[in-house]
């Protein structure tokens, strides 16, 4: 998470048990967090890719700062 923040990268993870907790702690502490996208294990890779393509074409990086979002979008 620190590396992603240092590099200005949105973190994409399937680790729903730990990543959201640490991301919210980081945000609450005022640390930079470019954003987190969570992929449930039940989500197909095709749906995840479709949603990630939509995210990258329809939003800007600034819209993801300090956000934790769960896919699918629909």
DRENTORKOL-3810 file (N, C-alpha, C; in nm, 4 decimals):
REM DRENTORKOL-3810
@n.u->0.0820; n.v->-0.1177; n.w->0.0000; ca.u->0.0000; ca.v->0.0000; ca.w->0.0000; c.u->0.0871; c.v->0.1251; c.w->0.0000
@n.u->0.1934; n.v->0.1207; n.w->0.0756; ca.u->0.2847; ca.v->0.2351; ca.w->0.0793; c.u->0.3481; c.v->0.2560; c.w->-0.0580
@n.u->0.3900; n.v->0.1466; n.w->-0.1210; ca.u->0.4502; ca.v->0.1577; ca.w->-0.2533; c.u->0.3513; c.v->0.2192; c.w->-0.3521
@n.u->0.2269; n.v->0.1713; n.w->-0.3510; ca.u->0.1246; ca.v->0.2250; ca.w->-0.4415; c.u->0.1060; c.v->0.3743; c.w->-0.4169
@n.u->0.1012; n.v->0.4139; n.w->-0.2915; ca.u->0.0856; ca.v->0.5557; ca.w->-0.2578; c.u->0.2056; c.v->0.6364; c.w->-0.3058
@n.u->0.3257; n.v->0.5846; n.w->-0.2814; ca.u->0.4470; ca.v->0.6551; ca.w->-0.3235; c.u->0.4526; c.v->0.6714; c.w->-0.4753
@n.u->0.4016; n.v->0.5738; n.w->-0.5472; ca.u->0.4048; ca.v->0.5750; ca.w->-0.6931; c.u->0.2815; c.v->0.6409; c.w->-0.7552
@n.u->0.1857; n.v->0.6822; n.w->-0.6711; ca.u->0.0633; ca.v->0.7435; ca.w->-0.7215; c.u->-0.0268; c.v->0.6447; c.w->-0.7935
@n.u->-0.0249; n.v->0.5197; n.w->-0.7494; ca.u->-0.1003; ca.v->0.4130; ca.w->-0.8155; c.u->-0.2234; c.v->0.3740; c.w->-0.7343
@n.u->-0.3322; n.v->0.3503; n.w->-0.8033; ca.u->-0.4511; ca.v->0.2927; ca.w->-0.7398; c.u->-0.4211; c.v->0.1450; c.w->-0.7179
@n.u->-0.4489; n.v->0.0970; n.w->-0.5979; ca.u->-0.4247; ca.v->-0.0421; ca.w->-0.5632; c.u->-0.5470; c.v->-0.1254; c.w->-0.6007
@n.u->-0.5253; n.v->-0.2358; n.w->-0.6692; ca.u->-0.6317; ca.v->-0.3296; ca.w->-0.7036; c.u->-0.6024; c.v->-0.4591; c.w->-0.6300
@n.u->-0.7015; n.v->-0.5079; n.w->-0.5538; ca.u->-0.6759; ca.v->-0.6248; ca.w->-0.4704; c.u->-0.8002; c.v->-0.7117; c.w->-0.4563
@n.u->-0.7780; n.v->-0.8395; n.w->-0.4332; ca.u->-0.8846; ca.v->-0.9335; ca.w->-0.3984; c.u->-0.8872; c.v->-0.9595; c.w->-0.2477
@n.u->-0.7931; n.v->-0.9027; n.w->-0.1727; ca.u->-0.7817; ca.v->-0.9258; ca.w->-0.0281; c.u->-0.8813; c.v->-0.8390; c.w->0.0487
@n.u->-1.0069; n.v->-0.8802; n.w->0.0458; ca.u->-1.1143; ca.v->-0.8012; ca.w->0.1068; c.u->-1.1072; c.v->-0.8032; c.w->0.2592
@n.u->-1.0408; n.v->-0.9012; n.w->0.3163; ca.u->-1.0337; ca.v->-0.9113; ca.w->0.4630; c.u->-0.9400; c.v->-0.8082; c.w->0.5255
@n.u->-0.8308; n.v->-0.7732; n.w->0.4578; ca.u->-0.7336; ca.v->-0.6840; ca.w->0.5220; c.u->-0.7119; c.v->-0.5504; c.w->0.4517
@n.u->-0.7125; n.v->-0.5475; n.w->0.3209; ca.u->-0.6774; ca.v->-0.4248; ca.w->0.2488; c.u->-0.7714; c.v->-0.3080; c.w->0.2802
@n.u->-0.9049; n.v->-0.3260; n.w->0.2767; ca.u->-0.9915; ca.v->-0.2101; ca.w->0.3060; c.u->-0.9665; c.v->-0.1511; c.w->0.4448
@n.u->-0.9454; n.v->-0.2375; n.w->0.5430; ca.u->-0.9191; ca.v->-0.1906; ca.w->0.6800; c.u->-0.7950; c.v->-0.1012; c.w->0.6835
@n.u->-0.6870; n.v->-0.1479; n.w->0.6238; ca.u->-0.5629; ca.v->-0.0704; ca.w->0.6243; c.u->-0.5749; c.v->0.0562; c.w->0.5393
@n.u->-0.6492; n.v->0.0479; n.w->0.4311; ca.u->-0.6698; ca.v->0.1668; ca.w->0.3477; c.u->-0.7463; c.v->0.2735; c.w->0.4245
@n.u->-0.8529; n.v->0.2326; n.w->0.4938; ca.u->-0.9313; ca.v->0.3297; ca.w->0.5725; c.u->-0.8488; c.v->0.3877; c.w->0.6871
@n.u->-0.7643; n.v->0.3055; n.w->0.7492; ca.u->-0.6755; ca.v->0.3560; ca.w->0.8551; c.u->-0.5790; c.v->0.4589; c.w->0.7979
@n.u->-0.5267; n.v->0.4302; n.w->0.6826; ca.u->-0.4323; ca.v->0.5219; ca.w->0.6170; c.u->-0.4994; c.v->0.6543; c.w->0.5845
@n.u->-0.6199; n.v->0.6478; n.w->0.5313; ca.u->-0.6954; ca.v->0.7685; ca.w->0.4971; c.u->-0.7265; c.v->0.8484; c.w->0.6237
@n.u->-0.7721; n.v->0.7798; n.w->0.7285; ca.u->-0.8060; ca.v->0.8470; ca.w->0.8549; c.u->-0.6846; c.v->0.9152; c.w->0.9171
@n.u->-0.5664; n.v->0.8584; n.w->0.8962; ca.u->-0.4428; ca.v->0.9156; ca.w->0.9510; c.u->-0.3921; c.v->1.0325; c.w->0.8671
@n.u->-0.4599; n.v->1.0586; n.w->0.7542; ca.u->-0.4198; ca.v->1.1702; ca.w->0.6695; c.u->-0.3083; c.v->1.1393; c.w->0.5722
@n.u->-0.2782; n.v->1.0106; n.w->0.5555; ca.u->-0.1744; ca.v->0.9715; ca.w->0.4601; c.u->-0.2327; c.v->0.9664; c.w->0.3194
@n.u->-0.1491; n.v->0.9966; n.w->0.2234; ca.u->-0.1932; ca.v->0.9929; ca.w->0.0839; c.u->-0.2322; c.v->0.8515; c.w->0.0450
@n.u->-0.3449; n.v->0.8401; n.w->-0.0218; ca.u->-0.3925; ca.v->0.7103; ca.w->-0.0703; c.u->-0.4580; c.v->0.7339; c.w->-0.2051
@n.u->-0.3897; n.v->0.6983; n.w->-0.3150; ca.u->-0.4457; ca.v->0.7234; ca.w->-0.4481; c.u->-0.5760; c.v->0.6508; c.w->-0.4761
@n.u->-0.6121; n.v->0.5550; n.w->-0.3953; ca.u->-0.7373; ca.v->0.4826; ca.w->-0.4109; c.u->-0.7170; c.v->0.3327; c.w->-0.4091
@n.u->-0.8266; n.v->0.2623; n.w->-0.3803; ca.u->-0.8241; ca.v->0.1169; ca.w->-0.3750; c.u->-0.9477; c.v->0.0655; c.w->-0.4469
@n.u->-0.9279; n.v->-0.0341; n.w->-0.5325; ca.u->-1.0381; ca.v->-0.1026; ca.w->-0.5987; c.u->-1.0337; c.v->-0.2477; c.w->-0.5519
@n.u->-1.1440; n.v->-0.2919; n.w->-0.4925; ca.u->-1.1529; ca.v->-0.4274; ca.w->-0.4399; c.u->-1.2279; c.v->-0.5169; c.w->-0.5378
@n.u->-1.1718; n.v->-0.6357; n.w->-0.5610; ca.u->-1.2321; ca.v->-0.7340; ca.w->-0.6494; c.u->-1.2724; c.v->-0.8563; c.w->-0.5668
@n.u->-1.4018; n.v->-0.8757; n.w->-0.5432; ca.u->-1.4436; ca.v->-0.9962; ca.w->-0.4701; c.u->-1.4006; c.v->-1.1219; c.w->-0.5451
@n.u->-1.3719; n.v->-1.2273; n.w->-0.4730; ca.u->-1.3274; ca.v->-1.3508; ca.w->-0.5383; c.u->-1.4346; c.v->-1.4090; c.w->-0.6295
@n.u->-1.5604; n.v->-1.3750; n.w->-0.6055; ca.u->-1.6697; ca.v->-1.4256; ca.w->-0.6886; c.u->-1.6819; c.v->-1.3515; c.w->-0.8221
@n.u->-1.6121; n.v->-1.2394; n.w->-0.8349; ca.u->-1.6204; ca.v->-1.1580; ca.w->-0.9558; c.u->-1.5353; c.v->-1.2200; c.w->-1.0668
@n.u->-1.5957; n.v->-1.2391; n.w->-1.1823; ca.u->-1.5192; ca.v->-1.2961; ca.w->-1.2941; c.u->-1.4140; c.v->-1.1960; c.w->-1.3405
@n.u->-1.3064; n.v->-1.2481; n.w->-1.3946; ca.u->-1.2000; ca.v->-1.1622; ca.w->-1.4439; c.u->-1.2502; c.v->-1.0765; c.w->-1.5601
@n.u->-1.3383; n.v->-1.1309; n.w->-1.6430; ca.u->-1.3933; ca.v->-1.0543; ca.w->-1.7558; c.u->-1.4710; c.v->-0.9325; c.w->-1.7058
@n.u->-1.5525; n.v->-0.9505; n.w->-1.6024; ca.u->-1.6282; ca.v->-0.8385; ca.w->-1.5462; c.u->-1.5339; c.v->-0.7382; c.w->-1.4821
@n.u->-1.4339; n.v->-0.7868; n.w->-1.4109; ca.u->-1.3360; ca.v->-0.6975; ca.w->-1.3473; c.u->-1.2648; c.v->-0.6131; c.w->-1.4528
@n.u->-1.2226; n.v->-0.6756; n.w->-1.5610; ca.u->-1.1536; ca.v->-0.6028; ca.w->-1.6673; c.u->-1.2465; c.v->-0.4999; c.w->-1.7309
@n.u->-1.3711; n.v->-0.5388; n.w->-1.7586; ca.u->-1.4671; ca.v->-0.4437; ca.w->-1.8158; c.u->-1.4853; c.v->-0.3225; c.w->-1.7251
@n.u->-1.4994; n.v->-0.3458; n.w->-1.5946; ca.u->-1.5176; ca.v->-0.2351; ca.w->-1.5010; c.u->-1.3923; c.v->-0.1486; c.w->-1.4909
@n.u->-1.2758; n.v->-0.2109; n.w->-1.4911; ca.u->-1.1520; ca.v->-0.1338; ca.w->-1.4831; c.u->-1.1309; c.v->-0.0493; c.w->-1.6083
@n.u->-1.1670; n.v->-0.1018; n.w->-1.7234; ca.u->-1.1591; ca.v->-0.0226; ca.w->-1.8468; c.u->-1.2537; c.v->0.0963; c.w->-1.8378
@n.u->-1.3752; n.v->0.0730; n.w->-1.7899; ca.u->-1.4713; ca.v->0.1823; ca.w->-1.7729; c.u->-1.4172; c.v->0.2882; c.w->-1.6776
@n.u->-1.3617; n.v->0.2448; n.w->-1.5663; ca.u->-1.3056; ca.v->0.3370; ca.w->-1.4678; c.u->-1.1955; c.v->0.4228; c.w->-1.5306
@n.u->-1.1060; n.v->0.3601; n.w->-1.6054; ca.u->-0.9928; ca.v->0.4346; ca.w->-1.6603; c.u->-1.0332; c.v->0.5291; c.w->-1.7725
@n.u->-1.1436; n.v->0.5002; n.w->-1.8403; ca.u->-1.1852; ca.v->0.5879; ca.w->-1.9493; c.u->-1.2842; c.v->0.6953; c.w->-1.9059
@n.u->-1.3548; n.v->0.6721; n.w->-1.7961; ca.u->-1.4614; ca.v->0.7643; ca.w->-1.7574; c.u->-1.4283; c.v->0.8506; c.w->-1.6357
@n.u->-1.3131; n.v->0.8288; n.w->-1.5737; ca.u->-1.2788; ca.v->0.9057; ca.w->-1.4535; c.u->-1.1350; c.v->0.9552; c.w->-1.4624
@n.u->-1.1004; n.v->1.0436; n.w->-1.3695; ca.u->-0.9628; ca.v->1.0915; ca.w->-1.3592; c.u->-0.9000; c.v->1.0373; c.w->-1.2314
@n.u->-0.7693; n.v->1.0381; n.w->-1.2256; ca.u->-0.6983; ca.v->0.9883; ca.w->-1.1075; c.u->-0.7404; c.v->1.0632; c.w->-0.9810
@n.u->-0.7678; n.v->1.1919; n.w->-0.9937; ca.u->-0.8060; ca.v->1.2727; ca.w->-0.8774; c.u->-0.9375; c.v->1.2252; c.w->-0.8153
@n.u->-1.0243; n.v->1.1654; n.w->-0.8945; ca.u->-1.1528; ca.v->1.1172; ca.w->-0.8438; c.u->-1.1384; c.v->0.9942; c.w->-0.7541
@n.u->-1.0235; n.v->0.9300; n.w->-0.7567; ca.u->-1.0034; ca.v->0.8071; ca.w->-0.6801; c.u->-0.9277; c.v->0.8280; c.w->-0.5498
@n.u->-0.8723; n.v->0.9457; n.w->-0.5301; ca.u->-0.7929; ca.v->0.9717; ca.w->-0.4096; c.u->-0.8784; c.v->0.9482; c.w->-0.2853
@n.u->-0.8244; n.v->0.8695; n.w->-0.1938; ca.u->-0.8866; ca.v->0.8383; ca.w->-0.0642; c.u->-1.0198; c.v->0.7648; c.w->-0.0758
@n.u->-1.0364; n.v->0.6868; n.w->-0.1816; ca.u->-1.1584; ca.v->0.6088; ca.w->-0.1983; c.u->-1.1272; c.v->0.4601; c.w->-0.1986
@n.u->-1.2186; n.v->0.3832; n.w->-0.1411; ca.u->-1.2147; ca.v->0.2374; ca.w->-0.1471; c.u->-1.3439; c.v->0.1959; c.w->-0.2157
@n.u->-1.3329; n.v->0.1337; n.w->-0.3318; ca.u->-1.4479; ca.v->0.0987; ca.w->-0.4136; c.u->-1.4488; c.v->-0.0518; c.w->-0.4380
@n.u->-1.5668; n.v->-0.1094; n.w->-0.4309; ca.u->-1.5828; ca.v->-0.2516; ca.w->-0.4556; c.u->-1.6461; c.v->-0.2728; c.w->-0.5929
@n.u->-1.5905; n.v->-0.3653; n.w->-0.6697; ca.u->-1.6504; ca.v->-0.4039; ca.w->-0.7967; c.u->-1.7412; c.v->-0.5245; c.w->-0.7702
@n.u->-1.8416; n.v->-0.5467; n.w->-0.8516; ca.u->-1.8700; ca.v->-0.4809; ca.w->-0.9780; c.u->-1.9363; c.v->-0.3455; c.w->-0.9563
@n.u->-1.9231; n.v->-0.2587; n.w->-1.0544; ca.u->-1.9820; ca.v->-0.1250; ca.w->-1.0471; c.u->-2.1332; c.v->-0.1302; c.w->-1.0584
@n.u->-2.1861; n.v->-0.2272; n.w->-1.1267; ca.u->-2.3311; ca.v->-0.2367; ca.w->-1.1483; c.u->-2.3986; c.v->-0.3212; c.w->-1.0457
END
